[in-house]
Amino acid sequence: MPSTPPCHIDIPLLPQTALGHALHLVECLRSANLLARLRSGSAAPGIRWRFCDARGEPMAPDSLGPFMAPLAHEGAFTGPATALLLAPLHCPDIPAVRAATQAHTALVRRIGIAVDQGQKVISVSNGAWLAAASARLDGRRVALPWYYVAGFVRDFPGIQPAPAQSLVEDGPWLSADVATGSIGIALALTREAIGPETAEALSAAAVADPARSHAAHSAAGQIPNTRDSTLARAITHLEKTLDQPYCLADVALAAAVSPRTLLRHFREALGYSPLDHLHGLRCARARVLLEITLESIPSIAQACGYSDPAAFRRVFARHAGMAPSAYRERHTLRAPRQRWRVTPPLP
C-alpha cells in the first residue's frame, strides 16, 4: 500500500496577519499529531508547519520569540511545502484588505507558483483575497463571510462564493469562511494526511457535542433537573439510575404517573419506550468510557447497567453500528494499553 504523502504547510506571517487565528489552526494540528501518536506511537504520520515571510523564506524559530519558537520547532520540516496557509488579515474593512493584498505582490506570486506546482492553498476568511489575486483559481468556489461577498465578487467575478457553506474544498483550494473554521480545516487536513480514524478522534475531542458532554457528566452523576414535566422526571430518573436494573414501575413512580401513562408520553413525544431511551443513555456513556479509559468491555458493561456483557455487546452494536471493541479501536482518545510503561512502586 502506498504511503500517505506528507502534509507540510507554509504559513506566511504578514504585518496584517491575525496571528492568533493562525496559531489556533496550528494548535488544532498539534492536537491531531498528538492523537495520532497516542493511537499509533511515534511512527504515526503527522502534519508539519513552518512560519515564513511574504517572500516564502522560512523564519528561524528562535527569531519568533519565546512563545512561538516551541511551536515552530515542533512543526519544523525541510524541503518544499505541500500546502500554503493564508490566515485572516486583521483589517477594518474591504479597502484595507485590498490594500494589504496589493502590498504583498511577492506572496501573491508565491501563491500562483504553489498552485502551478500542485500545492494546496488554504485560506481563512479574508485571506481568500490573497489566494484569488494569484489569478490561478478562477472558476473555483470559496467560503467567505457574508459581509465580504459583495466586495469579493466585484474584485474577482470569476470566483463563486459558496452561500451558507462554512468550509469548501474545490480542487487545490480549501477555504473556511470565518476564523473559527480552523477546526474544519484541521479535520480535512488530518483526514487526508493521517487518516479518517484520527480525524474522527480529533472531531470528538475538539468539536462541541452536547450529547457527548451530557453523557460524560451523567456518568459522574452531575446532571441537574432543568424542568419539571413527566418526561423530564422520567429521564432524570433514568440518568441517575443508569447503571441499575431497569424497572418500568420505578420510573413511572419517579415521574408521578402510572406505567401506562408513562409509556404513552414516551411514544407520543419521542416515538420509543423508556427502555429504548435508557439503552441510548447507556450506550452514550459506553462510548465515552471506550474512548477515554482502559477498562475492559465487561467492566464497561457493568458501569452502564448490563450484568451480561453479551447483552451489552448486542445493544451497543445496534446503537453504534459496530462492536464495542471495534468502536474502541477506531475512536480511542488514549494510547493503547501495550504502550503504557508500568513502573514498580517506590519502596
C-alpha positions in Angstrom: 0.0 0.0 0.0 1.5 3.4 -0.9 2.4 5.6 2.0 0.4 8.7 2.8 2.1 11.8 1.2 3.4 14.3 3.8 1.5 17.4 4.7 4.0 20.3 5.0 2.4 23.7 5.4 4.0 27.1 4.9 2.3 29.9 7.0 3.2 33.4 5.8 3.3 35.9 8.6 2.5 39.5 7.4 2.2 42.7 9.4 -1.6 42.3 8.9 -1.8 38.6 9.8 -4.3 37.8 12.6 -1.7 35.8 14.4 -4.0 34.3 17.0 -6.1 32.7 14.3 -3.0 31.2 12.6 -1.9 29.8 15.9 -5.3 28.4 16.6 -5.0 26.3 13.4 -1.5 25.2 14.5 -2.9 24.1 17.9 -5.5 22.1 16.1 -2.8 20.4 14.0 -0.8 19.7 17.2 -3.8 18.0 18.7 -4.2 15.9 15.5 -0.5 14.9 15.8 -0.9 14.1 19.5 -3.9 11.8 18.9 -2.0 10.1 16.0 0.9 9.4 18.3 -1.4 8.2 21.1 -3.0 5.7 18.7 0.0 4.5 16.7 3.2 5.6 18.5 6.0 7.8 17.3 5.9 6.3 13.8 2.5 7.7 13.1 2.3 10.1 10.2 1.9 13.8 11.2 1.3 17.2 9.9 4.2 19.7 9.8 4.3 23.5 9.5 6.7 26.4 9.4 6.4 30.1 9.5 7.7 32.2 6.7 7.9 35.7 5.4 5.9 37.2 2.5 8.6 36.0 0.0 8.3 32.5 1.2 11.6 32.4 3.2 11.4 30.3 6.3 11.7 32.2 9.5 14.2 30.9 12.1 12.3 29.6 15.1 14.5 31.5 17.5 13.5 34.7 15.8 9.9 34.3 16.7 10.1 34.9 20.4 9.9 32.6 23.4 6.2 31.8 22.9 6.1 30.9 19.2 9.6 29.3 19.0 8.5 26.0 20.6 5.6 25.7 18.0 8.0 26.4 15.2 10.5 23.9 16.4 7.8 21.2 16.9 6.4 21.6 13.3 9.7 22.2 11.5 10.4 20.5 8.2 12.9 20.9 5.4 12.3 20.9 1.7 9.3 22.2 -0.3 5.9 22.7 1.3 2.8 20.8 0.1 0.3 23.5 1.2 0.2 27.2 1.9 -2.0 28.6 4.7 -3.3 32.2 4.3 -4.6 33.2 7.7 -7.1 36.1 8.1 -5.9 39.6 7.7 -6.5 42.0 10.6 -8.1 44.7 8.5 -11.0 47.1 9.4 -12.8 47.0 6.0 -12.6 45.7 2.5 -10.5 48.7 1.2 -7.9 47.8 3.8 -8.0 44.1 2.7 -7.4 45.2 -0.9 -4.5 47.5 0.1 -2.9 44.6 2.1 -3.2 42.3 -0.9 -1.7 44.9 -3.3 1.2 45.5 -0.8 2.2 41.8 -0.9 2.7 41.0 -4.6 5.6 38.7 -3.7 3.3 36.5 -1.7 0.6 36.6 -4.4 3.2 35.4 -6.9 4.3 32.7 -4.5 0.6 31.5 -4.3 0.4 31.3 -8.1 3.6 29.2 -8.1 2.3 27.0 -5.4 -0.9 26.3 -7.4 1.2 25.6 -10.5 3.3 23.1 -8.5 0.2 21.2 -7.3 0.3 22.5 -3.7 -2.9 23.1 -1.7 -3.9 26.6 -1.0 -5.8 27.1 2.3 -7.5 30.4 3.1 -9.4 31.6 6.1 -11.9 34.4 5.9 -10.4 37.4 4.0 -7.2 35.5 3.3 -9.1 34.5 0.2 -8.2 37.8 -1.3 -4.6 36.8 -1.5 -5.4 33.4 -3.0 -7.8 34.9 -5.6 -5.3 37.6 -6.6 -2.9 34.9 -7.8 -5.2 34.5 -10.9 -4.9 30.8 -10.7 -8.2 30.0 -9.0 -10.8 31.3 -11.4 -13.8 29.0 -11.8 -13.4 27.8 -8.2 -15.7 28.1 -5.3 -14.8 29.8 -2.0 -16.2 30.0 1.5 -16.5 33.6 2.7 -18.2 35.6 5.5 -21.4 37.1 4.2 -20.1 40.7 4.8 -17.2 40.1 2.3 -19.2 38.6 -0.5 -20.2 41.7 -2.4 -16.7 43.2 -2.4 -15.1 39.9 -3.3 -17.3 39.3 -6.3 -16.6 42.8 -7.5 -12.9 42.1 -7.4 -12.9 38.5 -8.6 -16.0 37.8 -10.7 -14.6 34.5 -11.9 -14.7 33.0 -8.4 -18.0 32.0 -6.9 -18.6 32.4 -3.2 -20.4 29.4 -1.8 -23.5 30.6 0.1 -24.1 29.2 3.6 -21.1 26.9 3.5 -18.5 27.3 6.2 -15.9 25.1 4.6 -15.3 24.5 0.9 -12.8 22.3 -0.8 -12.6 22.9 -4.6 -9.6 21.4 -6.3 -6.4 22.8 -4.8 -8.3 25.4 -2.7 -9.5 24.7 0.8 -11.3 27.7 2.3 -13.1 28.5 5.6 -15.5 31.4 5.9 -14.6 32.5 9.4 -11.6 32.1 11.7 -13.5 29.6 13.8 -13.4 27.3 10.7 -9.8 26.4 11.7 -11.0 23.1 13.2 -12.8 22.2 10.0 -9.6 22.9 8.1 -7.6 20.8 10.6 -10.1 17.9 10.3 -9.9 18.0 6.5 -6.0 18.0 6.6 -6.0 15.3 9.2 -8.3 13.1 7.2 -6.1 13.4 4.2 -2.6 13.3 5.8 -3.1 11.0 8.8 -6.4 9.1 8.2 -10.1 9.2 8.8 -9.9 7.5 12.2 -7.6 10.2 13.7 -9.9 12.8 12.1 -12.9 11.3 13.9 -10.9 11.2 17.1 -10.0 14.9 16.7 -13.6 15.8 15.9 -14.7 14.0 19.1 -12.1 15.9 21.2 -12.4 19.3 19.6 -15.9 19.8 18.3 -18.6 20.7 20.7 -21.0 17.8 21.1 -23.8 18.4 23.7 -24.9 14.8 23.7 -21.4 13.5 24.4 -20.9 16.2 27.1 -24.3 15.2 28.6 -23.2 11.6 28.7 -19.9 12.3 30.3 -21.5 14.4 33.1 -24.2 11.9 33.5 -21.5 9.3 34.2 -20.3 11.4 37.0 -23.8 12.0 38.4 -23.8 15.7 37.6 -27.0 16.2 35.6 -29.3 18.7 37.2 -33.0 19.0 36.8 -33.7 21.6 34.2 -37.5 21.5 34.0 -40.5 19.8 35.7 -42.5 17.5 33.4 -43.4 13.9 33.2 -40.7 13.2 30.6 -38.1 15.3 32.4 -38.7 13.5 35.7 -38.6 10.1 34.0 -35.4 10.9 32.0 -33.7 12.3 35.1 -34.5 9.1 37.0 -33.1 7.0 34.1 -29.9 9.1 34.1 -29.5 8.8 37.8 -30.1 5.0 37.8 -28.4 4.3 34.5 -26.2 1.5 36.0 -29.1 -0.2 37.9 -31.6 -2.8 36.7 -34.4 -1.3 34.7 -37.9 -1.3 36.3 -40.7 0.5 34.5 -42.8 0.8 37.7 -39.9 2.6 39.4 -39.5 5.0 36.5 -43.2 5.7 36.5 -43.2 6.3 40.3 -40.4 8.8 39.8 -42.4 10.6 37.1 -45.5 10.5 39.3 -47.7 8.8 36.7 -48.8 5.2 36.0 -46.6 2.9 33.9 -49.2 3.0 31.1 -49.3 6.8 31.1 -45.5 7.0 31.1 -45.3 4.7 28.1 -47.9 6.9 26.3 -45.8 10.0 27.0 -42.7 8.4 25.6 -44.4 7.1 22.5 -46.1 10.4 21.7 -43.1 12.7 22.4 -40.2 10.5 21.4 -41.5 7.6 19.4 -40.0 4.9 21.6 -40.2 3.4 25.1 -38.4 4.4 28.3 -36.2 1.2 27.9 -35.2 2.3 24.5 -34.2 5.7 25.9 -32.2 4.0 28.7 -30.3 1.9 26.1 -29.4 5.1 24.3 -28.1 6.7 27.5 -26.2 3.6 28.4 -24.5 3.4 25.0 -23.7 7.1 25.1 -21.8 6.5 28.4 -20.2 3.4 27.0 -18.8 5.4 24.0 -17.2 7.9 26.4 -15.7 5.1 28.5 -14.5 3.2 25.5 -12.8 6.3 24.1 -11.0 7.6 27.2 -10.5 4.6 29.6 -8.6 1.3 29.7 -11.4 -0.5 31.3 -12.4 -4.0 30.0 -15.6 -4.5 28.0 -17.2 -6.4 30.9 -16.3 -3.6 33.3 -17.8 -1.0 31.0 -20.9 -3.1 30.5 -21.3 -3.3 34.3 -20.8 0.5 34.6 -23.5 1.0 32.0 -26.1 -1.2 33.7 -25.5 -4.5 31.8 -24.7 -7.5 34.0 -24.4 -9.6 30.9 -21.5 -8.5 28.6 -23.1 -10.3 25.7 -26.3 -8.4 26.0 -24.3 -5.2 26.2 -22.4 -6.1 23.0 -25.7 -6.7 21.2 -27.3 -3.4 22.3 -24.2 -1.4 21.7 -23.8 -2.9 18.2 -27.4 -1.9 17.4 -26.8 1.7 18.5 -23.3 2.3 17.3 -23.2 0.1 14.2 -20.2 -1.8 15.4 -19.0 -3.9 18.3 -17.6 -2.2 21.4 -14.0 -3.5 20.7 -14.2 -2.1 17.1 -15.5 1.2 18.4 -12.7 1.5 20.9 -10.1 0.7 18.2 -11.5 3.3 15.9 -12.3 6.1 18.3 -9.9 5.8 21.2 -8.5 9.0 22.6 -5.7 7.4 24.7 -2.7 5.3 24.0 -3.0 1.5 23.5 -2.5 -0.4 26.7 0.7 -2.1 25.5 2.3 1.3 25.1 1.8 2.3 28.8 5.0 1.9 30.7 4.3 0.3 34.1 6.9 1.1 36.7 7.1 -0.7 40.1 6.1 1.3 43.1 8.8 3.0 45.2 9.9 1.0 48.2 
